């Protein structure tokens, strides 16, 4: 197991531009992040939950996220454009965890597809019987399957702020109904393709979050950021699925569950930072990400 990469390294020919929760964004030396035609996206081994960056990182997580994203970008290439230009033409010191990508003007919306009822979607349903403006049947439970899957947007929060689930109509008021309709259609097309492929590998794709941007060359809506990773999706093993109960997961939910358990001694919403992740939680989280990678891609890590 390698040591976790946490900080943004200096890269010859590239200027560091933006630090995200997990990723570092670089632009060609001397260029501006708002206009650059190309960017370098580096996935670190940081892990975050409940708007906190946790310590320590998860060794190899950046490589796993990058490999899974590349797999899915290839699987989805016939559905819509994506931002990846090259996974190999990158600085040697970040090979395997960096992607050379198109510069995009990002749409300020988190695009979520839900095929099963869980997480914040389940909380919204219990509060009012609907999710994202979709009125759902009565009697649904934790992990109930949704057919068809639904598009449920959320705000894209800035630093120190929280994402907020909103309805499709509210998203349309903010960004225009035509754009939101197109985003919803693309999000569900990606989800259904991925749900079918994951099912062939014994994995249920419960939900996923996507991000889109406008190409700076032709204005086309383009799939950006990461796609269908254990950071942005919930993956459940089909063989252990049971409606009405929380599902064992191959994703970040394992960390969220530990943080909200008595074992952590921390309370969600607390003003104090979360405790360090124990070695066992780090190891178990890495193992889940590796299993997701190997089952989805069909290759050993």
NULO-52929 format. One record per residue (C-alpha): residue in one letter; x, y negated, z. Coordinates in nm, 3 decimals. Last residue first. Layout:
<lolums>
+------+---------+---------+---------+
! code !       X !       Y !       Z !
+------+---------+---------+---------+
!    A !       X !       Y !       Z !
...
+------+---------+---------+---------+
</lolums>
This chain:
<lolums>
+------+---------+---------+---------+
! code !       X !       Y !       Z !
+------+---------+---------+---------+
!    X !  -0.552 !   0.300 !  -0.915 !
!    X !  -0.677 !   0.610 !  -1.092 !
!    X !  -0.901 !   0.567 !  -1.396 !
!    X !  -1.271 !   0.635 !  -1.462 !
!    X !  -1.344 !   0.263 !  -1.461 !
!    X !  -1.648 !   0.270 !  -1.234 !
!    X !  -1.549 !   0.558 !  -1.007 !
!    X !  -1.186 !   0.449 !  -0.977 !
!    X !  -1.255 !   0.083 !  -0.911 !
!    X !  -1.539 !   0.149 !  -0.665 !
!    X !  -1.322 !   0.401 !  -0.480 !
!    X !  -1.034 !   0.152 !  -0.463 !
!    X !  -1.265 !  -0.119 !  -0.329 !
!    X !  -1.399 !   0.120 !  -0.063 !
!    X !  -1.048 !   0.227 !   0.040 !
!    X !  -0.938 !  -0.137 !   0.068 !
!    X !  -1.228 !  -0.207 !   0.304 !
!    X !  -1.147 !   0.102 !   0.512 !
!    X !  -0.784 !  -0.002 !   0.547 !
!    X !  -0.866 !  -0.361 !   0.643 !
!    X !  -1.135 !  -0.245 !   0.886 !
!    X !  -0.890 !   0.002 !   1.044 !
!    X !  -0.619 !  -0.264 !   1.077 !
!    X !  -0.858 !  -0.487 !   1.272 !
!    X !  -0.988 !  -0.800 !   1.094 !
!    X !  -0.881 !  -1.115 !   1.273 !
!    X !  -1.156 !  -1.286 !   1.468 !
!    X !  -1.412 !  -1.516 !   1.306 !
!    X !  -1.370 !  -1.893 !   1.343 !
!    X !  -1.559 !  -2.070 !   1.622 !
!    X !  -1.864 !  -2.280 !   1.538 !
!    X !  -2.080 !  -1.968 !   1.547 !
!    X !  -2.329 !  -1.922 !   1.266 !
!    X !  -2.282 !  -1.545 !   1.262 !
!    X !  -2.176 !  -1.436 !   1.611 !
!    X !  -1.837 !  -1.293 !   1.696 !
!    X !  -1.740 !  -1.020 !   1.945 !
!    X !  -1.622 !  -0.811 !   1.649 !
!    X !  -1.731 !  -0.477 !   1.797 !
!    X !  -2.079 !  -0.608 !   1.869 !
!    X !  -2.148 !  -0.602 !   1.496 !
!    X !  -2.200 !  -0.910 !   1.277 !
!    X !  -1.837 !  -0.921 !   1.160 !
!    X !  -1.829 !  -0.545 !   1.107 !
!    X !  -2.138 !  -0.556 !   0.885 !
!    X !  -1.995 !  -0.842 !   0.676 !
!    X !  -1.674 !  -0.644 !   0.626 !
!    X !  -1.861 !  -0.333 !   0.506 !
!    X !  -2.079 !  -0.555 !   0.288 !
!    X !  -1.769 !  -0.643 !   0.086 !
!    X !  -1.816 !  -0.347 !  -0.148 !
!    X !  -1.849 !   0.029 !  -0.179 !
!    X !  -2.156 !   0.047 !   0.042 !
!    X !  -2.333 !   0.281 !   0.283 !
!    X !  -2.698 !   0.182 !   0.253 !
!    X !  -2.917 !   0.011 !   0.513 !
!    X !  -3.239 !   0.205 !   0.550 !
!    X !  -3.591 !   0.205 !   0.407 !
!    X !  -3.510 !   0.377 !   0.079 !
!    X !  -3.239 !   0.642 !   0.107 !
!    X !  -2.939 !   0.646 !  -0.125 !
!    X !  -2.662 !   0.889 !  -0.023 !
!    X !  -2.616 !   1.060 !  -0.361 !
!    X !  -2.650 !   0.735 !  -0.555 !
!    X !  -2.351 !   0.576 !  -0.385 !
!    X !  -2.421 !   0.205 !  -0.337 !
!    X !  -2.253 !  -0.094 !  -0.501 !
!    X !  -2.345 !  -0.448 !  -0.399 !
!    X !  -2.200 !  -0.714 !  -0.623 !
!    X !  -1.980 !  -1.026 !  -0.623 !
!    X !  -1.690 !  -0.915 !  -0.403 !
!    X !  -1.721 !  -0.546 !  -0.500 !
!    X !  -1.680 !  -0.659 !  -0.862 !
!    X !  -1.946 !  -0.699 !  -1.130 !
!    X !  -1.790 !  -0.999 !  -1.305 !
!    X !  -1.526 !  -1.249 !  -1.201 !
!    X !  -1.522 !  -1.618 !  -1.303 !
!    X !  -1.677 !  -1.674 !  -1.645 !
!    X !  -1.947 !  -1.556 !  -1.883 !
!    X !  -1.978 !  -1.810 !  -2.163 !
!    X !  -2.263 !  -2.033 !  -2.275 !
!    X !  -2.143 !  -2.178 !  -2.605 !
!    X !  -2.031 !  -2.541 !  -2.612 !
!    X !  -1.802 !  -2.492 !  -2.915 !
!    X !  -1.449 !  -2.574 !  -2.796 !
!    X !  -1.495 !  -2.664 !  -2.430 !
!    X !  -1.696 !  -2.346 !  -2.377 !
!    X !  -1.988 !  -2.405 !  -2.144 !
!    X !  -1.986 !  -2.213 !  -1.818 !
!    X !  -2.149 !  -1.913 !  -1.656 !
!    X !  -2.130 !  -1.750 !  -1.315 !
!    X !  -2.267 !  -1.412 !  -1.216 !
!    X !  -2.388 !  -1.260 !  -0.889 !
!    X !  -2.483 !  -0.894 !  -0.859 !
!    X !  -2.748 !  -0.672 !  -0.709 !
!    X !  -2.812 !  -0.312 !  -0.606 !
!    X !  -2.588 !  -0.149 !  -0.865 !
!    X !  -2.639 !   0.220 !  -0.783 !
!    X !  -2.330 !   0.434 !  -0.839 !
!    X !  -2.316 !   0.796 !  -0.953 !
!    X !  -2.094 !   0.727 !  -1.253 !
!    X !  -2.377 !   0.741 !  -1.508 !
!    X !  -2.564 !   0.506 !  -1.275 !
!    X !  -2.285 !   0.251 !  -1.314 !
!    X !  -2.338 !   0.245 !  -1.691 !
!    X !  -2.713 !   0.193 !  -1.664 !
!    X !  -2.687 !  -0.074 !  -1.394 !
!    X !  -2.415 !  -0.253 !  -1.591 !
!    X !  -2.620 !  -0.285 !  -1.908 !
!    X !  -2.926 !  -0.382 !  -1.703 !
!    X !  -2.731 !  -0.644 !  -1.507 !
!    X !  -2.571 !  -0.804 !  -1.812 !
!    X !  -2.908 !  -0.833 !  -1.986 !
!    X !  -3.062 !  -0.966 !  -1.663 !
!    X !  -2.804 !  -1.242 !  -1.634 !
!    X !  -2.829 !  -1.332 !  -2.002 !
!    X !  -3.208 !  -1.372 !  -1.987 !
!    X !  -3.192 !  -1.571 !  -1.665 !
!    X !  -2.924 !  -1.802 !  -1.800 !
!    X !  -3.129 !  -1.861 !  -2.115 !
!    X !  -3.441 !  -1.941 !  -1.910 !
!    X !  -3.232 !  -2.171 !  -1.689 !
!    X !  -3.104 !  -2.360 !  -1.994 !
!    X !  -3.453 !  -2.403 !  -2.142 !
!    X !  -3.609 !  -2.506 !  -1.811 !
!    X !  -3.367 !  -2.790 !  -1.747 !
!    X !  -3.084 !  -2.806 !  -1.493 !
!    X !  -3.239 !  -2.934 !  -1.171 !
!    X !  -3.610 !  -2.886 !  -1.243 !
!    X !  -3.535 !  -2.550 !  -1.402 !
!    X !  -3.347 !  -2.436 !  -1.091 !
!    X !  -3.651 !  -2.532 !  -0.885 !
!    X !  -3.874 !  -2.329 !  -1.118 !
!    X !  -3.644 !  -2.026 !  -1.091 !
!    X !  -3.676 !  -2.051 !  -0.717 !
!    X !  -3.392 !  -2.145 !  -0.483 !
!    X !  -3.154 !  -1.947 !  -0.261 !
!    X !  -2.906 !  -2.180 !  -0.093 !
!    X !  -2.528 !  -2.152 !  -0.106 !
!    X !  -2.371 !  -2.305 !   0.202 !
!    X !  -2.141 !  -2.607 !   0.233 !
!    X !  -1.787 !  -2.647 !   0.365 !
!    X !  -1.639 !  -2.665 !   0.017 !
!    X !  -1.911 !  -2.703 !  -0.249 !
!    X !  -2.218 !  -2.488 !  -0.278 !
!    X !  -2.344 !  -2.334 !  -0.598 !
!    X !  -2.720 !  -2.333 !  -0.553 !
!    X !  -2.900 !  -2.004 !  -0.588 !
!    X !  -3.076 !  -1.828 !  -0.870 !
!    X !  -3.302 !  -1.520 !  -0.852 !
!    X !  -3.338 !  -1.316 !  -1.172 !
!    X !  -3.545 !  -1.001 !  -1.113 !
!    X !  -3.496 !  -0.632 !  -1.193 !
!    X !  -3.796 !  -0.465 !  -1.351 !
!    X !  -3.854 !  -0.256 !  -1.156 !
!    X !  -3.724 !  -0.342 !  -0.809 !
!    X !  -3.597 !  -0.051 !  -0.600 !
!    X !  -3.665 !  -0.069 !  -0.226 !
!    X !  -3.334 !  -0.096 !  -0.035 !
!    X !  -3.488 !  -0.236 !   0.285 !
!    X !  -3.864 !  -0.217 !   0.253 !
!    X !  -4.145 !  -0.311 !   0.017 !
!    X !  -4.498 !  -0.295 !   0.157 !
!    X !  -4.659 !  -0.576 !  -0.039 !
!    X !  -4.577 !  -0.621 !  -0.406 !
!    X !  -4.338 !  -0.902 !  -0.507 !
!    X !  -4.410 !  -1.266 !  -0.592 !
!    X !  -4.113 !  -1.391 !  -0.795 !
!    X !  -4.026 !  -1.750 !  -0.699 !
!    X !  -3.664 !  -1.663 !  -0.619 !
!    X !  -3.783 !  -1.386 !  -0.391 !
!    X !  -4.144 !  -1.356 !  -0.276 !
!    X !  -4.348 !  -1.214 !   0.010 !
!    X !  -4.295 !  -1.514 !   0.238 !
!    X !  -4.053 !  -1.450 !   0.522 !
!    X !  -4.005 !  -1.077 !   0.466 !
!    X !  -3.933 !  -1.139 !   0.098 !
!    X !  -3.683 !  -1.415 !   0.175 !
!    X !  -3.497 !  -1.188 !   0.421 !
!    X !  -3.499 !  -0.904 !   0.166 !
!    X !  -3.347 !  -1.133 !  -0.094 !
!    X !  -3.089 !  -1.254 !   0.159 !
!    X !  -2.956 !  -0.901 !   0.190 !
!    X !  -3.160 !  -0.619 !   0.039 !
!    X !  -3.430 !  -0.545 !  -0.219 !
!    X !  -3.296 !  -0.347 !  -0.514 !
!    X !  -3.248 !  -0.444 !  -0.878 !
!    X !  -3.153 !  -0.803 !  -0.803 !
!    X !  -2.983 !  -1.028 !  -1.057 !
!    X !  -2.816 !  -1.344 !  -0.928 !
!    X !  -2.703 !  -1.648 !  -1.127 !
!    X !  -2.519 !  -1.893 !  -0.903 !
!    X !  -2.577 !  -2.240 !  -1.048 !
!    X !  -2.363 !  -2.545 !  -1.119 !
!    X !  -2.290 !  -2.447 !  -1.482 !
!    X !  -1.912 !  -2.447 !  -1.525 !
!    X !  -1.737 !  -2.657 !  -1.786 !
!    X !  -1.506 !  -2.389 !  -1.916 !
!    X !  -1.136 !  -2.361 !  -1.998 !
!    X !  -1.075 !  -2.033 !  -2.174 !
!    X !  -0.885 !  -1.772 !  -1.975 !
!    X !  -0.539 !  -1.628 !  -1.907 !
!    X !  -0.597 !  -1.368 !  -1.641 !
!    X !  -0.394 !  -1.298 !  -1.327 !
!    X !  -0.386 !  -0.998 !  -1.090 !
!    X !  -0.207 !  -0.735 !  -1.296 !
!    X !   0.091 !  -0.955 !  -1.374 !
!    X !   0.140 !  -1.226 !  -1.110 !
!    X !   0.522 !  -1.229 !  -1.100 !
!    X !   0.542 !  -1.157 !  -1.473 !
!    X !   0.373 !  -1.484 !  -1.570 !
!    X !   0.072 !  -1.415 !  -1.795 !
!    X !   0.031 !  -1.297 !  -2.155 !
!    X !  -0.095 !  -0.956 !  -2.046 !
!    X !  -0.454 !  -1.010 !  -1.933 !
!    X !  -0.535 !  -1.234 !  -2.227 !
!    X !  -0.810 !  -1.464 !  -2.352 !
!    X !  -1.078 !  -1.393 !  -2.091 !
!    X !  -1.371 !  -1.638 !  -2.083 !
!    X !  -1.657 !  -1.415 !  -2.192 !
!    X !  -1.889 !  -1.437 !  -2.492 !
!    X !  -2.223 !  -1.251 !  -2.480 !
!    X !  -2.381 !  -0.908 !  -2.529 !
!    X !  -2.118 !  -0.739 !  -2.749 !
!    X !  -1.839 !  -0.813 !  -2.501 !
!    X !  -2.024 !  -0.654 !  -2.208 !
!    X !  -1.821 !  -0.334 !  -2.168 !
!    X !  -1.495 !  -0.521 !  -2.228 !
!    X !  -1.580 !  -0.786 !  -1.968 !
!    X !  -1.675 !  -0.502 !  -1.736 !
!    X !  -1.338 !  -0.329 !  -1.746 !
!    X !  -1.155 !  -0.661 !  -1.717 !
!    X !  -1.358 !  -0.748 !  -1.406 !
!    X !  -1.274 !  -0.413 !  -1.246 !
!    X !  -0.904 !  -0.457 !  -1.312 !
!    X !  -0.898 !  -0.814 !  -1.183 !
!    X !  -1.089 !  -0.727 !  -0.867 !
!    X !  -0.859 !  -0.431 !  -0.797 !
!    X !  -0.546 !  -0.635 !  -0.858 !
!    X !  -0.667 !  -0.909 !  -0.626 !
!    X !  -0.762 !  -0.655 !  -0.357 !
!    X !  -0.417 !  -0.494 !  -0.359 !
!    X !  -0.372 !  -0.543 !   0.018 !
!    X !  -0.684 !  -0.684 !   0.190 !
!    X !  -0.603 !  -1.019 !   0.349 !
!    X !  -0.551 !  -1.079 !   0.720 !
!    X !  -0.739 !  -1.282 !   0.818 !
!    X !  -1.077 !  -1.400 !   0.699 !
!    X !  -1.178 !  -1.705 !   0.496 !
!    X !  -1.511 !  -1.818 !   0.634 !
!    X !  -1.825 !  -1.908 !   0.439 !
!    X !  -2.020 !  -1.611 !   0.579 !
!    X !  -1.757 !  -1.375 !   0.445 !
!    X !  -1.420 !  -1.425 !   0.279 !
!    X !  -1.139 !  -1.199 !   0.161 !
!    X !  -0.795 !  -1.307 !   0.046 !
!    X !  -0.598 !  -1.065 !  -0.169 !
!    X !  -0.536 !  -1.325 !  -0.440 !
!    X !  -0.697 !  -1.331 !  -0.785 !
!    X !  -0.515 !  -1.570 !  -1.018 !
!    X !  -0.701 !  -1.751 !  -1.297 !
!    X !  -0.477 !  -1.920 !  -1.553 !
!    X !  -0.646 !  -2.192 !  -1.755 !
!    X !  -0.685 !  -2.277 !  -2.124 !
!    X !  -0.855 !  -2.562 !  -2.308 !
!    X !  -0.771 !  -2.802 !  -2.025 !
!    X !  -1.016 !  -3.093 !  -1.994 !
!    X !  -1.129 !  -3.106 !  -1.631 !
!    X !  -0.818 !  -2.926 !  -1.500 !
!    X !  -0.588 !  -3.192 !  -1.642 !
!    X !  -0.273 !  -3.093 !  -1.832 !
!    X !   0.090 !  -3.164 !  -1.741 !
!    X !   0.194 !  -2.802 !  -1.699 !
!    X !  -0.070 !  -2.564 !  -1.837 !
!    X !  -0.353 !  -2.528 !  -1.585 !
!    X !  -0.372 !  -2.311 !  -1.273 !
!    X !  -0.666 !  -2.183 !  -1.068 !
!    X !  -0.624 !  -1.985 !  -0.748 !
!    X !  -0.886 !  -1.728 !  -0.655 !
!    X !  -1.029 !  -1.589 !  -0.331 !
!    X !  -1.215 !  -1.871 !  -0.156 !
!    X !  -1.105 !  -2.121 !  -0.420 !
!    X !  -0.786 !  -2.326 !  -0.453 !
!    X !  -0.771 !  -2.559 !  -0.754 !
!    X !  -0.503 !  -2.710 !  -0.978 !
!    X !  -0.166 !  -2.535 !  -0.955 !
!    X !   0.045 !  -2.648 !  -1.248 !
!    X !   0.170 !  -2.387 !  -1.493 !
!    X !   0.489 !  -2.359 !  -1.700 !
!    X !   0.677 !  -2.172 !  -1.427 !
!    X !   0.444 !  -2.040 !  -1.161 !
!    X !   0.461 !  -2.151 !  -0.796 !
!    X !   0.278 !  -1.901 !  -0.578 !
!    X !  -0.072 !  -1.960 !  -0.437 !
!    X !  -0.095 !  -1.802 !  -0.092 !
!    X !  -0.254 !  -1.476 !   0.023 !
!    X !  -0.084 !  -1.187 !  -0.156 !
!    X !  -0.136 !  -0.879 !   0.063 !
!    X !   0.161 !  -0.651 !   0.116 !
!    X !   0.146 !  -0.337 !  -0.099 !
!    X !   0.000 !   0.000 !   0.000 !
+------+---------+---------+---------+
</lolums>
